[in-house]
Amino acid sequence: MLTIPFKEGGPIFAACLACGVVAIVVFVERIIQLHRARIRFSDFLAGVFNILEKGKVREALAICDETAGPVARITHSAIMHRADSREDLQTAMENAGKAEIARMERRLRVISTIMHIAPLLGLLGCVCGGLAMVRSIQANLTLVQTLDLTSGLAEALQCTAAGLAVAIMAFAMFNIVVVRIDRIILDMDQAAADILAFIPTLGATASDGDPGDEKAEK
């Protein structure tokens, strides 16, 4: 059975493990948030469009507020700018989309940073282990024992292995999160196209159906 003597790894080995724990925590948090953010946007838009066709703008906005995810927030922005020109409407949705992408990528740099520094930490631990062996040899000269050498070698190898393991794990987690984000961005693009095609068909219906809507929006 493989055992890992943590004490022999030294502080750099512990730092590598700490980086791995942080990466896992951020990864799990991002995956949970992205899972909640992705919805069946076609069903969501169909419901919102149906409500808007009845002139119930306030109800449509309430549904957007109650629904999690970037698509709902883009839809909310589009409803608020439904009376604007097509260019202004598109710009409003693009700005909302950029804000949502930034929200989804939050803390992703933590994983990216760990992915890059973990191998360097492992290399640093390897060098420190090598220096420990050299100092042991210099201190004992001809009376060097095998234990004096293997302790430094063990520290070097453990740090190197830990750094590489954490880097590989962080690389895999980073790409998994990026793939999830890309899928949501595709949903956002399709939803934006559907909204741009629908809003001009509303005419005055959405603004005249509920007299209190305009005051509520202001």
Z-matrix of the N, CA and C atoms (Angstrom, degrees):
N
C 1 1.476
C 2 1.525 1 109.99
N 3 1.340 2 115.27 1 134.12
C 4 1.457 3 120.19 2 -177.74
C 5 1.520 4 109.98 3 -79.45
N 6 1.316 5 116.31 4 125.57
C 7 1.462 6 121.79 5 176.91
C 8 1.514 7 109.27 6 -119.47
N 9 1.325 8 115.62 7 149.91
C 10 1.468 9 120.90 8 -178.78
C 11 1.516 10 108.53 9 -117.64
N 12 1.316 11 117.58 10 105.64
C 13 1.472 12 120.21 11 177.04
C 14 1.517 13 110.40 12 -74.86
N 15 1.310 14 116.97 13 98.74
C 16 1.463 15 121.42 14 -173.65
C 17 1.525 16 112.12 15 -62.18
N 18 1.336 17 117.27 16 -35.03
C 19 1.458 18 119.50 17 -176.51
C 20 1.521 19 111.82 18 -65.09
N 21 1.342 20 117.20 19 -33.05
C 22 1.459 21 119.66 20 -178.56
C 23 1.522 22 111.91 21 -73.36
N 24 1.315 23 117.12 22 -20.32
C 25 1.459 24 119.50 23 -177.80
C 26 1.510 25 113.62 24 -73.67
N 27 1.312 26 116.62 25 -26.33
C 28 1.455 27 119.38 26 179.39
C 29 1.520 28 112.84 27 83.36
N 30 1.322 29 116.95 28 -179.48
C 31 1.468 30 121.37 29 -177.03
C 32 1.527 31 113.54 30 -65.69
N 33 1.323 32 116.99 31 -31.61
C 34 1.463 33 118.94 32 -179.99
C 35 1.520 34 110.38 33 -68.41
N 36 1.317 35 116.79 34 -38.65
C 37 1.453 36 121.36 35 175.42
C 38 1.529 37 110.21 36 -60.41
N 39 1.330 38 116.67 37 -43.43
C 40 1.462 39 121.15 38 177.65
C 41 1.532 40 110.93 39 -63.29
N 42 1.337 41 116.54 40 -37.12
C 43 1.465 42 120.32 41 178.53
C 44 1.526 43 111.04 42 -64.72
N 45 1.328 44 116.34 43 -39.35
C 46 1.468 45 120.36 44 177.48
C 47 1.520 46 110.92 45 -62.22
N 48 1.330 47 116.22 46 -43.50
C 49 1.460 48 120.11 47 178.58
C 50 1.523 49 111.25 48 -64.73
N 51 1.330 50 116.49 49 -39.40
C 52 1.466 51 120.20 50 178.24
C 53 1.530 52 110.93 51 -62.74
N 54 1.322 53 116.13 52 -40.40
C 55 1.470 54 120.13 53 176.72
C 56 1.520 55 110.85 54 -61.70
N 57 1.321 56 115.77 55 -40.41
C 58 1.459 57 119.70 56 178.56
C 59 1.521 58 112.15 57 -63.02
N 60 1.324 59 116.67 58 -41.26
C 61 1.469 60 120.90 59 178.72
C 62 1.527 61 110.61 60 -64.11
N 63 1.326 62 116.43 61 -44.19
C 64 1.465 63 120.40 62 179.13
C 65 1.525 64 110.61 63 -61.31
N 66 1.325 65 116.75 64 -43.46
C 67 1.467 66 120.64 65 179.93
C 68 1.523 67 111.07 66 -61.70
N 69 1.322 68 117.13 67 -40.92
C 70 1.463 69 120.73 68 179.78
C 71 1.523 70 111.02 69 -65.35
N 72 1.334 71 116.68 70 -42.82
C 73 1.465 72 120.43 71 -179.94
C 74 1.524 73 110.94 72 -62.19
N 75 1.334 74 116.73 73 -46.28
C 76 1.468 75 120.55 74 179.33
C 77 1.525 76 110.54 75 -64.18
N 78 1.317 77 116.85 76 -40.90
C 79 1.466 78 121.15 77 -179.85
C 80 1.527 79 110.76 78 -61.06
N 81 1.310 80 117.24 79 -48.49
C 82 1.467 81 121.03 80 -179.32
C 83 1.522 82 110.69 81 -61.70
N 84 1.343 83 116.54 82 -42.54
C 85 1.458 84 120.29 83 179.76
C 86 1.525 85 111.45 84 -63.15
N 87 1.338 86 116.71 85 -42.13
C 88 1.461 87 120.46 86 179.76
C 89 1.526 88 111.63 87 -67.36
N 90 1.321 89 117.10 88 -40.69
C 91 1.458 90 120.33 89 -179.43
C 92 1.529 91 110.44 90 -63.46
N 93 1.323 92 116.36 91 -41.37
C 94 1.469 93 120.06 92 179.06
C 95 1.527 94 110.39 93 -63.54
N 96 1.329 95 116.52 94 -44.95
C 97 1.462 96 120.38 95 -179.55
C 98 1.529 97 111.70 96 -65.15
N 99 1.316 98 116.97 97 -41.06
C 100 1.463 99 119.99 98 -179.40
C 101 1.527 100 111.22 99 -69.98
N 102 1.319 101 116.10 100 -33.28
C 103 1.468 102 119.15 101 176.73
C 104 1.525 103 110.32 102 -63.97
N 105 1.317 104 116.16 103 -40.02
C 106 1.462 105 119.76 104 178.21
C 107 1.522 106 111.80 105 -71.29
N 108 1.328 107 115.96 106 -29.32
C 109 1.467 108 120.19 107 -175.08
C 110 1.521 109 112.83 108 -75.26
N 111 1.327 110 117.29 109 -25.73
C 112 1.466 111 119.16 110 -176.95
C 113 1.517 112 110.44 111 -90.46
N 114 1.315 113 115.97 112 122.86
C 115 1.454 114 122.27 113 -179.20
C 116 1.530 115 108.76 114 -125.81
N 117 1.324 116 115.50 115 170.94
C 118 1.466 117 120.44 116 172.76
C 119 1.523 118 107.41 117 -78.09
N 120 1.329 119 115.01 118 89.38
C 121 1.459 120 118.67 119 -170.41
C 122 1.521 121 112.84 120 -65.87
N 123 1.327 122 117.12 121 -28.90
C 124 1.468 123 118.93 122 -179.58
C 125 1.525 124 110.87 123 -65.66
N 126 1.327 125 117.47 124 -43.08
C 127 1.463 126 120.69 125 177.28
C 128 1.530 127 110.69 126 -67.21
N 129 1.326 128 116.18 127 -40.45
C 130 1.461 129 120.25 128 179.11
C 131 1.521 130 111.16 129 -61.56
N 132 1.336 131 116.98 130 -47.84
C 133 1.460 132 120.65 131 -179.25
C 134 1.519 133 111.38 132 -65.32
N 135 1.334 134 116.85 133 -37.73
C 136 1.466 135 119.58 134 179.31
C 137 1.525 136 110.24 135 -60.52
N 138 1.328 137 116.98 136 -41.93
C 139 1.459 138 120.10 137 178.53
C 140 1.518 139 112.67 138 -66.53
N 141 1.338 140 116.22 139 -43.25
C 142 1.466 141 120.09 140 179.66
C 143 1.525 142 110.90 141 -65.85
N 144 1.327 143 116.80 142 -43.69
C 145 1.464 144 120.14 143 179.74
C 146 1.527 145 110.80 144 -61.85
N 147 1.303 146 116.53 145 -39.65
C 148 1.470 147 120.56 146 179.06
C 149 1.524 148 111.09 147 -62.16
N 150 1.317 149 116.32 148 -40.40
C 151 1.471 150 120.71 149 179.42
C 152 1.524 151 110.48 150 -69.67
N 153 1.349 152 116.79 151 -40.39
C 154 1.460 153 119.87 152 179.70
C 155 1.524 154 111.34 153 -65.36
N 156 1.309 155 116.82 154 -35.61
C 157 1.465 156 119.87 155 178.82
C 158 1.526 157 111.68 156 -63.37
N 159 1.323 158 115.78 157 -23.79
C 160 1.464 159 120.62 158 177.41
C 161 1.522 160 111.50 159 -88.48
N 162 1.332 161 116.35 160 0.36
C 163 1.452 162 120.60 161 178.01
C 164 1.510 163 114.84 162 81.81
N 165 1.322 164 118.34 163 13.17
C 166 1.468 165 121.68 164 -177.14
C 167 1.529 166 109.64 165 -95.86
N 168 1.304 167 115.56 166 76.39
C 169 1.459 168 121.38 167 -176.33
C 170 1.527 169 111.35 168 -67.78
N 171 1.325 170 115.76 169 -43.39
C 172 1.466 171 119.18 170 -178.60
C 173 1.532 172 111.19 171 -60.58
N 174 1.304 173 116.46 172 -40.92
C 175 1.468 174 120.25 173 179.18
C 176 1.519 175 110.87 174 -65.94
N 177 1.325 176 116.84 175 -39.15
C 178 1.466 177 120.40 176 178.52
C 179 1.526 178 110.96 177 -64.43
N 180 1.337 179 116.45 178 -41.12
C 181 1.464 180 119.77 179 177.45
C 182 1.530 181 111.25 180 -64.67
N 183 1.322 182 116.29 181 -37.88
C 184 1.469 183 120.26 182 179.29
C 185 1.528 184 110.54 183 -63.69
N 186 1.320 185 116.56 184 -39.93
C 187 1.469 186 120.03 185 178.33
C 188 1.522 187 110.41 186 -64.24
N 189 1.323 188 116.59 187 -40.37
C 190 1.473 189 119.94 188 178.02
C 191 1.525 190 111.06 189 -63.50
N 192 1.333 191 116.30 190 -40.16
C 193 1.468 192 119.91 191 179.92
C 194 1.521 193 111.43 192 -66.93
N 195 1.320 194 117.15 193 -34.08
C 196 1.464 195 121.14 194 -176.91
C 197 1.529 196 112.70 195 -82.67
N 198 1.317 197 116.78 196 -14.29
C 199 1.462 198 120.79 197 -177.44
C 200 1.520 199 109.98 198 -97.34
N 201 1.321 200 116.46 199 131.31
C 202 1.463 201 120.89 200 179.27
C 203 1.525 202 110.23 201 -81.01
N 204 1.313 203 115.40 202 154.78
C 205 1.460 204 119.99 203 173.05
C 206 1.514 205 114.47 204 112.57
N 207 1.324 206 116.75 205 157.29
C 208 1.465 207 122.24 206 -178.65
C 209 1.522 208 113.81 207 -62.99
N 210 1.331 209 117.87 208 -36.29
C 211 1.462 210 120.37 209 -178.41
C 212 1.525 211 110.51 210 -60.36
N 213 1.330 212 116.71 211 -41.82
C 214 1.463 213 119.86 212 179.59
C 215 1.527 214 111.32 213 -64.38
N 216 1.327 215 116.85 214 -38.35
C 217 1.463 216 119.53 215 -178.80
C 218 1.528 217 111.20 216 -72.37
N 219 1.329 218 116.59 217 -35.49
C 220 1.463 219 119.41 218 175.83
C 221 1.522 220 110.11 219 -65.78
N 222 1.311 221 116.28 220 -41.40
C 223 1.463 222 120.80 221 178.11
C 224 1.527 223 110.74 222 -62.38
N 225 1.328 224 116.40 223 -41.42
C 226 1.464 225 120.71 224 177.43
C 227 1.519 226 110.70 225 -59.75
N 228 1.326 227 116.42 226 -44.62
C 229 1.461 228 120.57 227 179.18
C 230 1.520 229 110.97 228 -63.54
N 231 1.335 230 116.76 229 -39.49
C 232 1.464 231 120.29 230 179.88
C 233 1.525 232 111.30 231 -65.66
N 234 1.317 233 117.08 232 -40.05
C 235 1.469 234 120.07 233 179.05
C 236 1.526 235 110.43 234 -64.38
N 237 1.324 236 115.93 235 -41.47
C 238 1.465 237 119.68 236 -179.98
C 239 1.527 238 111.72 237 -64.49
N 240 1.341 239 117.31 238 -27.66
C 241 1.474 240 121.26 239 -178.44
C 242 1.531 241 111.11 240 -109.98
N 243 1.323 242 117.48 241 25.15
C 244 1.466 243 121.20 242 -175.12
C 245 1.528 244 112.76 243 -64.04
N 246 1.349 245 116.89 244 -26.25
C 247 1.462 246 120.11 245 -178.36
C 248 1.525 247 112.36 246 -86.94
N 249 1.334 248 117.46 247 -6.35
C 250 1.463 249 120.44 248 -179.27
C 251 1.522 250 110.82 249 -77.21
N 252 1.321 251 114.69 250 172.43
C 253 1.461 252 119.30 251 176.28
C 254 1.530 253 109.71 252 -68.99
N 255 1.318 254 115.96 253 165.88
C 256 1.465 255 120.38 254 -178.36
C 257 1.527 256 110.78 255 -60.26
N 258 1.347 257 116.11 256 -39.91
C 259 1.468 258 119.52 257 -179.74
C 260 1.524 259 111.35 258 -65.50
N 261 1.330 260 116.42 259 -43.47
C 262 1.468 261 119.92 260 179.62
C 263 1.525 262 111.11 261 -66.81
N 264 1.328 263 115.67 262 -38.30
C 265 1.462 264 119.98 263 177.79
C 266 1.524 265 110.81 264 -62.77
N 267 1.329 266 115.75 265 -44.05
C 268 1.457 267 120.25 266 179.45
C 269 1.522 268 111.17 267 -64.82
N 270 1.338 269 116.24 268 -39.90
C 271 1.463 270 120.07 269 178.37
C 272 1.530 271 110.98 270 -63.99
N 273 1.330 272 116.94 271 -40.95
C 274 1.465 273 120.82 272 179.42
C 275 1.527 274 110.46 273 -62.66
N 276 1.321 275 117.06 274 -41.53
C 277 1.461 276 119.70 275 179.64
C 278 1.525 277 111.31 276 -70.03
N 279 1.338 278 116.59 277 -36.21
C 280 1.461 279 119.43 278 177.37
C 281 1.523 280 111.39 279 -64.05
N 282 1.331 281 116.09 280 -41.46
C 283 1.468 282 119.59 281 178.00
C 284 1.526 283 111.14 282 -64.41
N 285 1.322 284 115.96 283 -41.19
C 286 1.468 285 119.45 284 177.38
C 287 1.525 286 110.50 285 -64.52
N 288 1.336 287 115.64 286 -38.41
C 289 1.461 288 119.44 287 179.18
C 290 1.518 289 112.23 288 -65.48
N 291 1.330 290 116.85 289 -40.93
C 292 1.464 291 119.98 290 177.90
C 293 1.524 292 111.40 291 -62.36
N 294 1.320 293 115.72 292 -40.00
C 295 1.468 294 119.39 293 178.66
C 296 1.526 295 110.75 294 -64.52
N 297 1.334 296 116.66 295 -37.73
C 298 1.463 297 119.99 296 179.82
C 299 1.519 298 111.84 297 -71.25
N 300 1.321 299 117.44 298 -36.28
C 301 1.469 300 120.26 299 177.23
C 302 1.520 301 110.07 300 -64.71
N 303 1.331 302 115.96 301 -42.51
C 304 1.464 303 119.53 302 176.92
C 305 1.525 304 110.95 303 -61.72
N 306 1.326 305 116.71 304 -36.74
C 307 1.460 306 120.79 305 178.89
C 308 1.533 307 110.52 306 -66.32
N 309 1.333 308 116.48 307 -41.17
C 310 1.458 309 120.15 308 -179.54
C 311 1.525 310 112.24 309 -69.12
N 312 1.326 311 116.31 310 -31.48
C 313 1.466 312 120.40 311 -178.50
C 314 1.523 313 112.58 312 -87.27
N 315 1.316 314 116.36 313 4.41
C 316 1.464 315 120.19 314 179.73
C 317 1.532 316 110.30 315 -59.61
N 318 1.305 317 115.92 316 135.06
C 319 1.476 318 124.94 317 179.21
C 320 1.526 319 113.62 318 66.88
N 321 1.332 320 116.78 319 3.33
C 322 1.464 321 118.64 320 176.81
C 323 1.527 322 111.06 321 -68.41
N 324 1.330 323 115.92 322 -27.43
C 325 1.467 324 119.82 323 178.53
C 326 1.521 325 112.09 324 -66.87
N 327 1.331 326 115.84 325 -23.64
C 328 1.461 327 118.64 326 177.15
C 329 1.524 328 109.93 327 -63.08
N 330 1.323 329 116.18 328 -46.41
C 331 1.467 330 120.03 329 178.02
C 332 1.519 331 110.42 330 -64.36
N 333 1.334 332 116.75 331 -41.55
C 334 1.458 333 120.44 332 179.51
C 335 1.530 334 111.29 333 -61.99
N 336 1.325 335 116.09 334 -42.14
C 337 1.467 336 120.12 335 179.41
C 338 1.523 337 111.09 336 -63.86
N 339 1.326 338 116.23 337 -45.16
C 340 1.468 339 119.86 338 178.86
C 341 1.523 340 110.58 339 -62.75
N 342 1.319 341 116.22 340 -37.83
C 343 1.459 342 120.72 341 179.35
C 344 1.527 343 111.61 342 -59.80
N 345 1.330 344 116.49 343 -33.06
C 346 1.458 345 120.46 344 -177.47
C 347 1.529 346 113.51 345 -89.65
N 348 1.326 347 117.25 346 -33.71
C 349 1.461 348 118.20 347 -175.58
C 350 1.528 349 112.78 348 -89.02
N 351 1.333 350 118.19 349 -19.99
C 352 1.474 351 119.91 350 -178.35
C 353 1.533 352 112.25 351 -59.57
N 354 1.352 353 119.16 352 -46.30
C 355 1.470 354 117.87 353 177.54
C 356 1.526 355 112.53 354 -63.21
N 357 1.325 356 116.29 355 -33.79
C 358 1.467 357 119.62 356 178.74
C 359 1.527 358 110.70 357 -67.84
N 360 1.332 359 116.03 358 -38.55
C 361 1.461 360 119.02 359 175.32
C 362 1.523 361 110.70 360 -63.33
N 363 1.332 362 116.13 361 -40.89
C 364 1.455 363 119.79 362 177.42
C 365 1.515 364 111.75 363 -62.44
N 366 1.325 365 115.86 364 -40.89
C 367 1.463 366 120.01 365 178.02
C 368 1.521 367 110.75 366 -65.66
N 369 1.326 368 116.41 367 -40.25
C 370 1.459 369 120.09 368 177.69
C 371 1.531 370 110.98 369 -62.15
N 372 1.333 371 116.04 370 -42.09
C 373 1.456 372 119.41 371 177.46
C 374 1.510 373 112.35 372 -64.71
N 375 1.334 374 116.24 373 -35.66
C 376 1.468 375 120.12 374 177.41
C 377 1.529 376 110.68 375 -64.36
N 378 1.324 377 116.00 376 -44.03
C 379 1.463 378 120.33 377 178.86
C 380 1.526 379 110.54 378 -63.53
N 381 1.345 380 116.14 379 -42.98
C 382 1.473 381 119.43 380 179.22
C 383 1.524 382 111.00 381 -63.06
N 384 1.325 383 116.75 382 -39.09
C 385 1.460 384 119.77 383 176.99
C 386 1.511 385 111.81 384 -64.41
N 387 1.334 386 115.99 385 -39.77
C 388 1.465 387 119.93 386 176.77
C 389 1.513 388 111.87 387 -64.04
N 390 1.329 389 116.08 388 -40.47
C 391 1.468 390 119.44 389 177.15
C 392 1.525 391 111.57 390 -64.44
N 393 1.318 392 116.20 391 -35.95
C 394 1.463 393 119.71 392 177.83
C 395 1.521 394 111.02 393 -62.87
N 396 1.328 395 116.23 394 -39.80
C 397 1.466 396 119.64 395 177.86
C 398 1.523 397 111.00 396 -65.70
N 399 1.324 398 116.96 397 -42.74
C 400 1.468 399 120.72 398 -179.43
C 401 1.524 400 110.17 399 -63.52
N 402 1.313 401 117.10 400 -42.32
C 403 1.465 402 119.85 401 179.41
C 404 1.526 403 111.11 402 -65.71
N 405 1.329 404 116.52 403 -36.17
C 406 1.466 405 120.21 404 178.32
C 407 1.523 406 110.39 405 -65.49
N 408 1.322 407 115.89 406 -40.65
C 409 1.470 408 119.80 407 178.28
C 410 1.521 409 110.69 408 -65.54
N 411 1.341 410 116.12 409 -43.58
C 412 1.457 411 119.26 410 -179.97
C 413 1.525 412 112.13 411 -64.54
N 414 1.321 413 116.01 412 -35.67
C 415 1.464 414 119.42 413 -177.23
C 416 1.518 415 112.29 414 -72.75
N 417 1.340 416 116.63 415 -34.70
C 418 1.461 417 120.16 416 -174.51
C 419 1.529 418 113.75 417 -104.53
N 420 1.322 419 115.69 418 -15.01
C 421 1.469 420 121.20 419 178.71
C 422 1.529 421 111.50 420 50.10
N 423 1.307 422 118.70 421 -116.90
C 424 1.471 423 121.30 422 -174.97
C 425 1.524 424 112.70 423 -76.07
N 426 1.332 425 117.77 424 -9.88
C 427 1.466 426 120.48 425 -178.76
C 428 1.522 427 112.23 426 -99.20
N 429 1.311 428 115.63 427 23.33
C 430 1.465 429 120.24 428 -178.97
C 431 1.526 430 109.62 429 -64.88
N 432 1.336 431 116.32 430 132.63
C 433 1.449 432 121.71 431 177.59
C 434 1.524 433 109.86 432 -103.29
N 435 1.310 434 114.10 433 158.93
C 436 1.467 435 118.64 434 -179.07
C 437 1.516 436 111.29 435 -60.69
N 438 1.322 437 117.24 436 -36.33
C 439 1.459 438 120.99 437 -179.83
C 440 1.519 439 111.68 438 -62.28
N 441 1.320 440 117.13 439 -34.15
C 442 1.465 441 120.55 440 179.50
C 443 1.520 442 111.34 441 -63.92
N 444 1.318 443 116.15 442 -33.30
C 445 1.458 444 120.46 443 -178.15
C 446 1.521 445 111.70 444 -83.89
N 447 1.337 446 115.21 445 -43.08
C 448 1.458 447 118.50 446 -175.14
C 449 1.524 448 112.82 447 -68.48
N 450 1.318 449 118.07 448 -29.01
C 451 1.468 450 119.63 449 178.89
C 452 1.520 451 111.20 450 -64.80
N 453 1.333 452 116.51 451 -44.15
C 454 1.465 453 119.97 452 177.33
C 455 1.509 454 111.83 453 -68.44
N 456 1.344 455 116.14 454 -37.63
C 457 1.459 456 119.91 455 178.65
C 458 1.521 457 111.10 456 -66.37
N 459 1.338 458 116.16 457 -39.35
C 460 1.465 459 120.14 458 178.87
C 461 1.526 460 110.84 459 -62.87
N 462 1.324 461 116.36 460 -42.27
C 463 1.462 462 119.63 461 178.49
C 464 1.519 463 110.97 462 -62.37
N 465 1.325 464 116.70 463 -42.63
C 466 1.462 465 120.74 464 -179.10
C 467 1.525 466 111.19 465 -63.47
N 468 1.327 467 116.40 466 -45.85
C 469 1.458 468 120.17 467 -177.71
C 470 1.521 469 111.72 468 -69.28
N 471 1.315 470 117.71 469 -38.99
C 472 1.459 471 120.95 470 179.70
C 473 1.521 472 111.41 471 -64.63
N 474 1.304 473 116.72 472 -43.70
C 475 1.465 474 119.94 473 179.29
C 476 1.524 475 111.04 474 -64.73
N 477 1.325 476 116.03 475 -41.92
C 478 1.462 477 119.58 476 179.18
C 479 1.515 478 110.94 477 -63.23
N 480 1.327 479 115.94 478 -46.21
C 481 1.470 480 120.08 479 179.77
C 482 1.521 481 111.57 480 -63.37
N 483 1.327 482 116.67 481 -42.29
C 484 1.466 483 119.86 482 180.00
C 485 1.525 484 111.56 483 -64.62
N 486 1.337 485 116.73 484 -42.98
C 487 1.456 486 120.07 485 179.03
C 488 1.515 487 112.74 486 -61.80
N 489 1.334 488 116.31 487 -43.31
C 490 1.465 489 120.22 488 179.34
C 491 1.524 490 111.15 489 -68.05
N 492 1.328 491 116.61 490 -41.33
C 493 1.463 492 119.85 491 -179.61
C 494 1.522 493 111.41 492 -62.62
N 495 1.322 494 116.48 493 -44.29
C 496 1.464 495 120.49 494 179.51
C 497 1.525 496 110.46 495 -65.64
N 498 1.330 497 117.19 496 -40.52
C 499 1.464 498 120.54 497 -179.69
C 500 1.529 499 111.12 498 -64.44
N 501 1.328 500 116.92 499 -42.77
C 502 1.467 501 120.63 500 179.23
C 503 1.525 502 110.52 501 -64.09
N 504 1.326 503 115.72 502 -44.05
C 505 1.461 504 120.29 503 179.04
C 506 1.528 505 110.96 504 -62.94
N 507 1.323 506 117.36 505 -44.61
C 508 1.464 507 121.03 506 -179.79
C 509 1.519 508 111.51 507 -65.19
N 510 1.332 509 116.54 508 -37.02
C 511 1.470 510 120.64 509 178.24
C 512 1.520 511 110.62 510 -62.71
N 513 1.341 512 116.24 511 -44.30
C 514 1.455 513 120.48 512 179.23
C 515 1.531 514 111.05 513 -64.31
N 516 1.325 515 117.23 514 -44.35
C 517 1.456 516 120.89 515 -179.12
C 518 1.524 517 111.02 516 -65.93
N 519 1.328 518 116.79 517 -39.84
C 520 1.462 519 120.90 518 178.91
C 521 1.527 520 110.69 519 -58.87
N 522 1.314 521 116.64 520 -46.23
C 523 1.469 522 120.43 521 -178.19
C 524 1.517 523 111.91 522 -69.25
N 525 1.327 524 117.73 523 -34.39
C 526 1.459 525 119.82 524 176.54
C 527 1.525 526 110.45 525 -62.34
N 528 1.332 527 116.38 526 -44.34
C 529 1.463 528 120.41 527 179.34
C 530 1.528 529 111.00 528 -64.90
N 531 1.329 530 116.56 529 -41.69
C 532 1.467 531 120.31 530 -179.94
C 533 1.525 532 111.08 531 -62.32
N 534 1.324 533 116.62 532 -40.90
C 535 1.463 534 120.28 533 178.18
C 536 1.526 535 110.40 534 -62.46
N 537 1.332 536 117.04 535 -42.34
C 538 1.470 537 119.87 536 178.04
C 539 1.527 538 110.76 537 -62.12
N 540 1.321 539 116.50 538 -42.28
C 541 1.465 540 120.15 539 179.71
C 542 1.525 541 110.98 540 -64.47
N 543 1.323 542 117.21 541 -41.96
C 544 1.468 543 120.88 542 179.34
C 545 1.523 544 111.52 543 -60.87
N 546 1.320 545 116.89 544 -38.01
C 547 1.465 546 120.10 545 178.57
C 548 1.519 547 111.43 546 -65.13
N 549 1.336 548 115.97 547 -40.03
C 550 1.462 549 119.44 548 178.69
C 551 1.523 550 110.57 549 -68.61
N 552 1.335 551 116.94 550 -36.81
C 553 1.471 552 120.16 551 177.83
C 554 1.523 553 110.62 552 -63.19
N 555 1.322 554 117.19 553 -38.30
C 556 1.471 555 120.23 554 176.16
C 557 1.529 556 110.51 555 -62.38
N 558 1.323 557 116.51 556 -41.29
C 559 1.463 558 119.93 557 176.38
C 560 1.525 559 110.72 558 -62.54
N 561 1.331 560 116.48 559 -40.03
C 562 1.459 561 120.60 560 179.54
C 563 1.525 562 110.84 561 -63.49
N 564 1.333 563 116.91 562 -42.59
C 565 1.468 564 120.38 563 -179.98
C 566 1.525 565 111.16 564 -63.70
N 567 1.328 566 116.47 565 -43.65
C 568 1.464 567 119.93 566 -179.98
C 569 1.518 568 110.86 567 -66.68
N 570 1.328 569 115.85 568 -40.55
C 571 1.460 570 119.55 569 178.77
C 572 1.524 571 110.97 570 -64.36
N 573 1.331 572 117.08 571 -41.30
C 574 1.469 573 120.69 572 178.48
C 575 1.524 574 111.16 573 -61.58
N 576 1.338 575 116.42 574 -40.24
C 577 1.468 576 119.75 575 178.22
C 578 1.525 577 110.98 576 -64.41
N 579 1.332 578 116.62 577 -41.43
C 580 1.467 579 120.15 578 178.70
C 581 1.522 580 111.02 579 -64.95
N 582 1.315 581 116.63 580 -39.48
C 583 1.476 582 120.27 581 -179.79
C 584 1.523 583 110.63 582 -66.75
N 585 1.335 584 116.32 583 -42.78
C 586 1.470 585 120.07 584 178.68
C 587 1.523 586 111.68 585 -61.86
N 588 1.315 587 115.81 586 -32.31
C 589 1.461 588 119.19 587 178.85
C 590 1.530 589 111.72 588 -77.48
N 591 1.327 590 116.72 589 -26.61
C 592 1.465 591 119.52 590 -175.11
C 593 1.525 592 113.18 591 -89.60
N 594 1.315 593 117.59 592 -43.23
C 595 1.471 594 121.15 593 -172.62
C 596 1.529 595 112.96 594 -52.98
N 597 1.346 596 120.12 595 -45.40
C 598 1.473 597 118.53 596 -179.27
C 599 1.522 598 113.76 597 -61.45
N 600 1.326 599 117.97 598 -20.84
C 601 1.468 600 120.60 599 -178.79
C 602 1.523 601 112.31 600 -79.73
N 603 1.335 602 117.49 601 -9.79
C 604 1.455 603 120.14 602 -177.17
C 605 1.523 604 112.18 603 -70.77
N 606 1.329 605 115.38 604 -39.87
C 607 1.452 606 119.12 605 -175.79
C 608 1.508 607 110.94 606 62.92
N 609 1.291 608 117.26 607 -131.34
C 610 1.460 609 121.57 608 -179.00
C 611 1.520 610 112.50 609 -93.93
N 612 1.314 611 116.69 610 -2.21
C 613 1.469 612 119.99 611 -175.13
C 614 1.507 613 112.52 612 -58.15
N 615 1.357 614 115.69 613 -47.89
C 616 1.456 615 119.42 614 -173.89
C 617 1.510 616 113.16 615 -71.58
N 618 1.324 617 117.23 616 -19.19
C 619 1.459 618 118.48 617 -177.06
C 620 1.518 619 112.52 618 -98.53
N 621 1.356 620 115.80 619 -18.32
C 622 1.453 621 118.48 620 -175.87
C 623 1.523 622 113.21 621 -101.84
N 624 1.320 623 117.59 622 -11.92
C 625 1.452 624 120.09 623 -172.78
C 626 1.505 625 113.98 624 -72.43
N 627 1.323 626 118.61 625 -31.67
C 628 1.471 627 122.30 626 -176.21
C 629 1.514 628 108.76 627 -130.88
N 630 1.302 629 118.38 628 104.77
C 631 1.461 630 121.17 629 -174.99
C 632 1.515 631 113.25 630 -59.52
N 633 1.331 632 117.70 631 -24.34
C 634 1.459 633 119.06 632 -176.72
C 635 1.493 634 113.73 633 -87.14
N 636 1.340 635 117.84 634 -5.87
C 637 1.449 636 120.33 635 -175.15
C 638 1.508 637 112.65 636 -66.90
N 639 1.321 638 115.89 637 -44.85
C 640 1.455 639 118.52 638 -176.28
C 641 1.528 640 111.00 639 -62.92
N 642 1.371 641 116.29 640 -38.99
C 643 1.452 642 118.77 641 179.01
C 644 1.525 643 110.39 642 -67.77
N 645 1.319 644 115.72 643 -37.26
C 646 1.466 645 118.61 644 -179.77
C 647 1.507 646 111.85 645 -64.66
N 648 1.325 647 116.04 646 -37.09
C 649 1.465 648 119.26 647 -179.11
C 650 1.515 649 111.43 648 -70.29
N 651 1.338 650 117.60 649 -32.87
C 652 1.453 651 120.69 650 179.57
C 653 1.519 652 110.37 651 -73.01
